[in-house]
Amino acid sequence: PPTQPPGPPLAPGAIALYPSANFFGTAQTFSGPEPDLRRFGFDNRARSLRLSGGTWELCEDRNFRDCRTVTGDVANLSSVG
């Protein structure tokens, strides 16, 4: 499947969440823990992600519940579970 070309480089240790699979759409970028994405209008919208390094815990529920560890880019978050 086609992927969107990478956007601007991420800061070291940052994560970019995309609203569509294969890195399509306007990304929301984070550089540290965020317990609730509702305030960014991004709750339950992430479908893919890019990392600039490191290991992140990606959580389905607020306040860091139901988490999965990711260590690299994920084109389709449904593959993470």
C-alpha positions as CSV (number, residue, x, y, z in Angstrom):
1,P,0.0,0.0,0.0
2,P,1.2,3.5,-0.6
3,T,2.6,5.6,2.2
4,Q,2.6,9.3,2.7
5,P,6.1,10.8,2.4
6,P,7.7,11.6,5.8
7,G,7.0,15.0,7.1
8,P,9.6,17.2,8.8
9,P,12.1,15.3,11.0
10,L,11.0,14.5,14.5
11,A,12.9,15.7,17.5
12,P,15.0,13.0,19.2
13,G,12.8,10.7,21.2
14,A,9.5,12.0,19.7
15,I,6.5,10.2,18.4
16,A,4.1,11.3,15.6
17,L,0.6,9.8,15.6
18,Y,-1.4,9.8,12.3
19,P,-5.2,9.6,11.9
20,S,-4.9,7.1,9.0
21,A,-2.9,4.0,8.3
22,N,0.3,4.3,6.3
23,F,1.2,7.6,7.8
24,F,-1.6,9.6,6.1
25,G,-3.2,12.7,7.5
26,T,-2.0,15.5,9.8
27,A,0.2,14.1,12.5
28,Q,0.0,15.0,16.2
29,T,3.5,15.0,17.7
30,F,4.5,14.3,21.3
31,S,7.9,14.3,23.0
32,G,6.8,12.9,26.4
33,P,4.1,11.2,28.3
34,E,0.5,12.3,27.7
35,P,-2.2,10.6,29.8
36,D,-5.2,11.8,27.8
37,L,-5.3,12.6,24.1
38,R,-8.8,14.1,24.3
39,R,-7.4,17.6,24.9
40,F,-5.7,17.4,21.6
41,G,-8.8,16.1,19.7
42,F,-6.9,12.9,19.0
43,D,-8.5,10.4,21.3
44,N,-9.0,7.0,19.6
45,R,-7.9,8.4,16.2
46,A,-4.3,7.1,15.9
47,R,-4.0,4.6,13.1
48,S,-0.3,4.7,12.4
49,L,2.9,6.2,14.0
50,R,6.4,7.2,13.4
51,L,9.2,7.2,16.1
52,S,12.5,9.1,16.1
53,G,14.0,6.5,18.3
54,G,13.6,5.0,21.6
55,T,10.8,2.8,23.0
56,W,7.3,4.1,23.6
57,E,4.3,2.6,25.4
58,L,1.2,3.2,23.3
59,C,-1.9,3.0,25.5
60,E,-5.5,2.5,24.3
61,D,-7.1,3.9,27.4
62,R,-6.6,7.1,29.4
63,N,-4.1,7.3,32.2
64,F,-1.8,4.7,30.7
65,R,-4.1,1.7,30.7
66,D,-4.1,-1.2,28.2
67,C,-0.6,-0.4,26.8
68,R,1.6,-2.0,24.1
69,T,5.3,-1.3,23.6
70,V,6.5,0.0,20.2
71,T,10.1,0.4,19.1
72,G,9.7,1.6,15.6
73,D,7.4,3.0,12.9
74,V,4.0,1.2,12.7
75,A,2.1,1.6,9.4
76,N,-1.1,0.1,10.7
77,L,-1.8,0.1,14.5
78,S,-4.3,-2.7,14.2
79,S,-1.3,-5.0,13.9
80,V,-0.2,-4.0,17.4
81,G,-3.4,-5.2,19.0
